[in-house]
Amino acid sequence: MENTLAYARQMDEKDVLRGFRDKFYFPTFCDDVIYFTGNSLGLQPKSTKEYIDQELSDWAKYGVEGHFLAERPWFSYHENLTSKAAKVMGAKNHEVVITHSLTTNLHLLMVSFFRPEGKRTKILCEAKAFPSDQYALESQVRFHGLDPKDHLVEVAPREGEHLIREEDIYRKIDELGDELALVMIGGVNYYTGQLFDMKMITEKAHAVGAMVGFDLAHAAGNINLALHEWGVDFAAWCTYKYMNSSPGGVSGMFVHERHAEKPELPRFAGWWGYDKSTRFLMEPGFKPMFGAEGWQLSNAPVLGMAAHLASLDLFEEAGMDRIGAKRDEMTAFLEFVIEDISEKNKDRCTFEIITPRDRNKRGAQLSILAHGQGKSLFDALSKQGVVADWREPNVIRIAPAPLYNSFEDCYRFGQCLEKAIQ
Ligand SMILES: *Cc1c(COP(=O)(O)O)cnc(C)c1O
């Protein structure tokens, strides 16, 4: 690799996904924007408007009859998304449903899959999980009359380290043994970008008889997933990060097929989870749909769903294999650029990439510790059009999104970084 514009352009020319960049709107609030926050809010596909307009005009034309007469009837609108989302998540169709929001879905799934009983009452999670996940976990534990202090067990990085060692997760699982009810971890840590071995965690947790769930907010559309094959019990993700499906957009749920037909499983139910062949008989007594759809509460928010469908069609066209291949190459190039700039300016400032250096242990995100620099460095980047994420005291999170970022973006980021240091 070379930290030159010529090299970056040559890589862009070879990029089989380069045509996708044009399918997105880049922010225009400043000139020459470098958008590296697809891990926080993905850019808007140009096609999104068309998908939403379709529903607005069907609503105008048909009113309530749109449930059956719309081009994509609203009654079954969510079904348009299922197989496309299942492909991205490495799941079978009946294991996936698009519905609600992420934290809502985590709660609904934990209601079913965190069932403390006898000795088996504990949840294992990552230290410093995303705040919403922490609150969800704590309140689930309290909901069962238990104290999070004793029943929420965290695995943290070792003293002086940034990443969680997977061996420490496995050891904790073994230690907890038959006290462990659930392992619930972010598939990719939002802060460090560390990707966990979900297959191995699932295996280890199942070996001691625990359930396993993952929050895939930072994994969906970023990591090549195989949820079915890995045997994960459940998962939830949002679609507005790498999946570009509108601010606060709809979320997805995965429930492994081994739980597809368990009407006895406790759950918080709503009419859209009811067996659709007899849903409108509106009879008392809940009869869940087979599979993940049995966890739906409400009829689909069609406008948000339309935004997600627009994006899923792009993912289908691009394919997760090609997205994953570009992700690894582009992130490695960005890493190279940052190290080069860091080396050249080491008497002023050095950067430490705390994200794993092994590309099998990360996705698109790099989290950078800026030694000897504070927020002023970040502000100097922002002034040059770099849209990144700053976390106190000195961490910059950046994520080149394979669908719309380019190698040239990575090169230009390096130039901005060098200027910011100086
Ligand atoms: C982005 C993110 C969330 C956001 O939850 P919402 O319910 O969509 O607001 C939750 N958890 C993690 C790990 C996230 O990265």
The ligand as an SDF file (V2000), in Angstrom:
LIG
                    3D

 15 15  0  0  0  0  0  0  0  0999 V2000
  -27.1080    2.4110   18.1290 C   0  0  0  0  0  0  0  0  0  0  0  0
  -27.2650    1.4440   19.2420 C   0  0  0  0  0  0  0  0  0  0  0  0
  -28.4630    1.3810   19.9880 C   0  0  0  0  0  0  0  0  0  0  0  0
  -29.6090    2.3340   19.7090 C   0  0  0  0  0  0  0  0  0  0  0  0
  -30.8160    1.8300   20.1790 O   0  0  0  0  0  0  0  0  0  0  0  0
  -32.2050    2.4290   19.6350 P   0  0  0  0  0  0  0  0  0  0  0  0
  -33.2170    1.6210   20.3250 O   0  0  0  0  0  0  0  0  0  0  0  0
  -32.1990    2.2760   18.1320 O   0  0  0  0  0  0  0  0  0  0  0  0
  -32.2450    3.8750   19.9980 O   0  0  0  0  0  0  0  0  0  0  0  0
  -28.5580    0.4260   20.9850 C   0  0  0  0  0  0  0  0  0  0  0  0
  -27.5440   -0.4240   21.2380 N   0  0  0  0  0  0  0  0  0  0  0  0
  -26.3700   -0.3850   20.5490 C   0  0  0  0  0  0  0  0  0  0  0  0
  -25.2860   -1.3370   20.8690 C   0  0  0  0  0  0  0  0  0  0  0  0
  -26.2030    0.5600   19.5530 C   0  0  0  0  0  0  0  0  0  0  0  0
  -25.0540    0.6170   18.8790 O   0  0  0  0  0  0  0  0  0  0  0  0
  1  2  1  0
  2  3  1  0
  2 14  2  0
  3  4  1  0
  3 10  2  0
  4  5  1  0
  5  6  1  0
  6  7  2  0
  6  8  1  0
  6  9  1  0
 10 11  1  0
 11 12  2  0
 12 13  1  0
 12 14  1  0
 14 15  1  0
M  END
$$$$
